[in-house]
């Protein structure tokens, strides 16, 4: 397919909010499309942190396209200033969108995209030629029962996000000694301490990370320590002087609350929860029923023995999916180069100040391939859903007849 021609088939990777919005955009234009979602349900990543309340209200999380389709179908459109949990967002909005007539038969659940390339071409071939753009994409799909098949498309939108690809614990962004061997002993998602209380109460817990997920866990673990005083938490933070991502006069109260709690915990407000700043995880080893963790700071190394390890060190999109495509990635953020340059430059700042930057910034050297949504931001954490919805608008407009 030549650049900006009307696509004959669109492959949308990921059934989260951006993928579903992209599917509606394709439906609006009459383009044949398929949404490939690896999980058995849409919104899988959102449901993984379903007990957590979002920073942004309903009015910021429902795309105009979703609203229009739901209203036309007579559905209930969530709106207002209430802050939904992840479960509410998925159940009330995403499930309803996925059930719209416009998407009927277009969403393949349990279909994981294992690899993506060009039919008959390798990464280094037909660089910047018309031939590459006219050659169909080839997608290897695996099903839950292990069967595999090939699908084709001439426009691919990667909306797979980053949640399922967590960063590791070790210093320098590489695994700590013993981390891979003890992978099954490390929790890498936010626990629901209301439902999982017995698995955490009374334990010695190592929490690693300083971002919003780690701050949320710190807040919840502090409540657990107070309710079950035999619980002990060591919170290891890489920065010697963490600022906790403070935003002056933050208009998002849910986010400001986490900063306030983290600062109080760092000041020692809750006995039994200790924040250790300027610490790196050097090594992990099995020790009886627990895990011996070596922590290193400027004064040396210390071994502690814990029963639970909670690693919330952030997530980054899986670039291996398109390793055979000509994608120009930023050497610092891992995001598409032109968008990353915009985000690191004049557009840097809080997420509420972000705007989308047009389809040309989203383009990569690979014709008719786009990374949209949270994954497009790489290691930049300032993504908002409305940015992803705007990205969908920009790509769809570029291919309009």
C-alpha positions in Angstrom: 0.0 0.0 0.0 1.4 3.4 -0.9 1.8 6.0 1.7 -1.6 7.5 2.8 -3.6 5.3 0.5 -6.9 3.9 1.8 -6.0 0.7 3.6 -7.4 -2.6 2.5 -7.0 -4.2 5.9 -5.9 -2.7 9.3 -4.3 -4.8 12.0 -4.8 -3.2 15.4 -2.6 -4.8 18.1 -4.1 -4.6 21.6 -7.6 -4.4 22.9 -7.1 -1.7 25.4 -8.7 1.8 25.2 -6.5 3.1 22.4 -6.9 -0.1 20.4 -10.7 0.0 20.7 -10.8 3.7 19.8 -8.7 2.9 16.7 -11.1 0.1 15.8 -14.0 2.6 16.0 -12.0 5.0 13.8 -11.5 2.3 11.2 -15.2 1.3 11.4 -16.2 4.9 10.8 -14.3 5.0 7.6 -15.4 1.6 6.3 -12.0 0.1 6.5 -11.7 -3.7 7.0 -9.9 -4.2 10.3 -9.1 -6.8 13.0 -8.2 -6.2 16.7 -5.8 -8.8 18.0 -5.9 -9.1 21.8 -3.7 -11.7 23.5 -5.9 -11.9 26.7 -9.3 -13.5 26.9 -10.9 -10.1 27.5 -10.5 -6.6 26.3 -8.8 -4.2 28.7 -6.7 -6.9 30.3 -3.9 -4.5 31.5 -6.5 -2.2 33.1 -8.0 -5.1 34.9 -4.6 -6.1 36.3 -4.7 -3.0 38.4 -8.5 -2.9 38.7 -8.6 -2.1 42.4 -6.7 1.1 41.9 -8.5 4.4 41.3 -7.4 6.4 38.3 -5.9 9.9 38.5 -8.3 11.3 35.9 -12.1 11.5 36.0 -14.5 9.9 33.5 -14.8 13.1 31.4 -11.0 12.8 30.6 -11.1 9.1 29.9 -13.9 8.6 27.4 -13.0 9.4 23.8 -15.4 11.5 21.7 -15.6 8.6 19.3 -16.6 6.2 22.1 -19.1 8.6 23.4 -20.7 9.1 19.9 -21.0 5.4 19.3 -22.4 4.6 22.7 -25.0 7.3 22.4 -26.0 6.1 18.9 -26.4 2.6 20.3 -28.5 3.8 23.2 -25.8 2.8 25.7 -25.0 4.5 29.0 -22.0 6.8 28.6 -20.0 7.2 31.8 -19.3 10.9 32.5 -18.7 13.4 35.2 -16.0 14.2 37.7 -15.9 10.8 39.5 -12.6 8.9 39.4 -13.2 5.3 38.2 -11.2 2.3 39.4 -9.5 0.2 36.7 -12.2 -2.4 37.1 -14.9 0.2 36.6 -13.2 1.7 33.6 -12.9 -1.8 32.0 -16.4 -3.0 33.0 -18.4 0.1 32.4 -16.6 1.5 29.4 -14.3 -0.9 27.5 -16.7 -3.9 27.7 -19.5 -1.7 26.4 -17.4 -0.4 23.6 -16.2 -3.9 22.6 -19.9 -5.0 22.3 -20.8 -2.2 19.9 -22.3 -3.3 16.6 -19.5 -1.5 14.7 -16.9 -3.9 16.3 -19.0 -7.1 16.0 -16.8 -10.0 14.7 -13.8 -7.7 14.5 -12.1 -8.5 17.9 -10.0 -11.7 18.2 -9.5 -12.5 21.8 -6.7 -14.9 22.8 -4.8 -14.0 19.7 -1.3 -13.0 20.6 0.9 -11.4 18.0 4.3 -13.1 18.3 6.1 -11.3 15.5 5.6 -8.8 12.8 7.4 -8.4 9.5 7.1 -7.9 5.8 6.2 -10.7 3.4 9.4 -11.7 1.7 11.6 -8.9 3.2 14.0 -8.6 6.1 14.7 -5.5 8.1 17.6 -4.3 6.0 16.0 -4.7 2.6 14.2 -2.2 0.4 15.1 0.8 2.6 13.0 3.8 1.8 11.6 2.3 -1.4 8.1 2.1 -2.7 8.4 -1.7 -2.8 8.6 -1.9 1.0 5.4 0.0 1.5 3.6 -2.0 -1.1 4.5 -5.3 0.5 2.0 -6.7 3.0 2.7 -7.1 6.7 3.0 -10.6 7.9 1.8 -11.3 11.5 2.5 -14.6 13.4 -0.5 -15.2 15.7 -0.6 -17.8 18.5 -3.8 -19.0 20.2 -4.3 -20.1 23.8 -4.3 -23.7 22.7 -0.9 -23.3 21.2 -1.9 -23.3 17.5 -0.3 -20.7 15.3 -1.3 -19.0 12.0 -0.4 -16.1 9.7 -2.4 -13.0 9.1 -1.8 -10.1 6.8 -2.4 -6.4 6.8 -1.3 -3.3 4.9 -1.6 -0.9 7.9 -0.6 -1.8 11.4 -1.3 0.1 14.6 0.6 -1.1 17.6 -1.5 -0.2 20.6 -0.1 -2.9 22.9 0.9 -0.6 25.7 3.6 -1.4 28.2 2.0 -2.9 31.3 3.0 -6.5 30.5 6.7 -5.8 30.1 8.1 -4.7 33.6 11.5 -3.3 34.2 13.9 -5.4 36.2 15.2 -4.8 39.8 19.0 -4.6 39.3 21.2 -1.5 39.1 21.7 0.0 35.7 18.5 -1.5 34.4 19.9 -5.0 34.1 18.8 -8.0 36.2 20.2 -8.2 39.7 22.3 -11.3 40.5 19.9 -14.1 41.0 16.8 -12.1 39.9 16.0 -14.3 36.9 16.3 -17.5 38.9 13.9 -16.2 41.5 11.4 -14.7 39.0 8.6 -16.7 40.5 9.3 -15.2 43.9 8.9 -11.6 42.8 5.6 -9.8 42.5 5.6 -7.2 39.6 2.1 -5.8 39.8 0.2 -3.8 42.4 -1.3 -6.3 44.9 -4.9 -5.9 46.0 -4.2 -5.9 49.8 -7.9 -6.0 50.6 -8.3 -9.4 48.8 -4.7 -10.6 49.4 -4.3 -9.5 53.0 -3.3 -12.9 54.3 -0.5 -13.2 51.8 1.1 -10.0 52.9 0.2 -9.3 56.6 2.8 -10.3 59.1 5.5 -10.6 56.5 8.7 -8.8 55.9 8.4 -7.1 52.6 10.8 -5.4 50.2 9.2 -2.7 48.0 11.4 -1.4 45.2 10.5 1.7 43.0 9.5 5.3 43.4 6.9 6.0 40.7 3.2 6.2 41.1 2.7 2.4 41.3 5.3 2.1 44.0 3.8 5.1 45.8 0.4 3.5 45.7 1.8 0.3 47.1 3.6 2.3 49.8 0.4 3.9 50.9 -1.5 0.6 51.0 1.4 -1.2 52.8 1.5 1.5 55.4 -2.2 0.9 56.1 -1.4 -2.8 56.4 1.5 -2.2 58.8 -0.8 -0.2 61.0 -3.5 -2.8 60.9 -1.1 -5.8 61.3 1.9 -4.4 63.4 4.0 -7.6 62.8 4.3 -6.6 59.2 7.6 -4.9 58.2 8.3 -3.0 55.0 11.6 -1.9 53.6 11.0 0.5 50.7 14.1 0.8 48.5 14.3 3.9 46.3 17.1 4.4 43.8 17.4 8.2 44.1 19.3 9.6 47.1 16.8 12.5 47.3 13.5 11.4 45.6 11.1 14.2 44.7 8.2 11.7 44.2 7.2 13.4 41.0 5.8 16.4 42.7 3.8 18.8 40.5 3.3 22.3 41.9 -0.3 23.1 42.6 -1.3 19.7 41.1 -4.8 19.8 39.7 -5.1 16.0 40.1 -5.9 15.3 43.7 -5.4 11.5 43.5 -1.8 12.1 42.3 -1.1 14.8 44.9 -2.3 12.4 47.6 0.4 9.9 46.6 3.2 12.5 46.8 2.0 13.6 50.2 1.9 10.0 51.5 5.3 9.2 50.1 6.8 12.3 51.8 5.3 11.4 55.1 6.5 7.8 54.9 10.0 8.9 54.0 9.9 11.1 57.1 9.2 7.9 59.2 5.6 8.6 60.0 4.7 4.9 60.1 6.8 2.7 62.4 7.5 -0.6 60.7 7.8 1.0 57.2 11.3 2.2 56.4 12.2 4.2 53.3 15.8 3.7 52.2 16.9 6.3 49.6 19.9 6.0 47.4 19.8 2.2 47.3 20.4 -0.3 44.5 19.4 -4.0 44.5 22.6 -5.9 44.0 21.6 -9.6 44.4 18.9 -12.0 45.4 19.2 -15.5 46.7 16.8 -18.1 48.1 17.2 -18.3 51.9 15.0 -20.9 53.5 11.4 -19.8 52.8 12.5 -16.3 52.1 14.7 -14.2 49.8 18.1 -12.8 50.9 18.4 -9.4 49.2 21.7 -7.5 49.0 21.1 -3.8 49.0 24.0 -1.4 48.1 24.3 2.3 48.9 27.1 4.8 49.1 28.3 3.3 52.4 28.5 -0.3 51.3 26.3 -3.4 51.0 23.9 -5.0 53.4 21.9 -8.2 53.2 18.3 -8.4 54.4 16.0 -11.4 54.4 12.5 -10.8 53.3 9.4 -13.0 52.7 7.9 -11.0 49.8 9.6 -8.9 47.1 7.4 -6.3 45.4 9.1 -4.8 42.3 7.3 -1.8 40.9 10.1 -0.2 38.8 8.0 0.8 35.9 7.2 -0.7 32.5 8.3 -0.3 28.9 6.8 -1.4 25.6 8.0 -4.7 24.1 10.1 -3.6 21.0 10.9 -7.2 20.1 7.5 -7.4 18.4 8.8 -5.3 15.5 12.5 -6.2 15.5 12.2 -7.0 11.7 10.7 -3.6 10.9 12.5 -0.3 10.2 11.6 1.5 13.4 13.8 4.4 14.4 13.9 4.4 18.2 15.2 7.0 20.6 18.4 5.9 22.2 17.2 7.4 25.6 13.5 6.6 25.8 13.0 3.7 23.4 10.1 5.6 21.9 9.8 6.4 18.2 12.5 9.0 17.5 10.6 12.0 16.3 7.9 11.8 19.0 10.6 11.2 21.7 12.5 14.3 20.5 9.3 16.4 20.8 8.6 15.0 24.3 12.1 15.7 25.5 12.2 19.1 24.0 9.7 22.0 24.2 6.8 19.7 25.0 8.4 18.3 28.2 6.4 18.8 31.3 3.4 17.5 33.2 1.0 15.1 31.5 -1.8 17.7 31.6 0.4 20.0 29.5 0.9 17.4 26.8 -0.6 17.7 23.3 -0.3 15.4 20.4 2.1 16.5 17.7 0.6 15.3 14.4 0.9 12.3 12.2 4.4 13.1 10.9 5.9 12.9 14.3 4.3 9.5 14.8 5.7 8.1 11.5 8.7 5.8 11.5 10.9 4.7 8.5 8.6 1.7 8.2 5.7 2.7 5.9 2.2 2.3 7.3 3.3 1.2 10.8 2.5 3.3 13.8 3.0 2.9 17.6 0.2 4.6 19.4 -0.9 5.1 23.0 1.3 4.6 26.1 3.9 2.5 24.2 4.6 5.5 21.9 5.9 7.4 24.9 8.6 4.8 25.8 10.1 5.6 29.1 8.4 9.0 29.3 5.6 8.7 31.9 3.6 11.8 30.9 1.0 9.9 28.8 -2.7 10.6 29.1 -5.5 8.7 27.4 -6.6 11.8 25.5 -3.2 11.9 23.8 -3.7 8.4 22.5 -7.2 9.3 21.2 -5.7 12.3 19.4 -3.0 10.1 17.9 -5.8 7.8 16.5 -7.5 10.9 15.0 -4.3 12.0 13.3 -3.4 8.7 11.7 -7.0 8.1 10.6 -7.1 11.5 8.9 -3.9 10.8 7.1 -5.4 7.8 5.4 -8.8 9.3 4.6 -9.8 9.1 1.0 
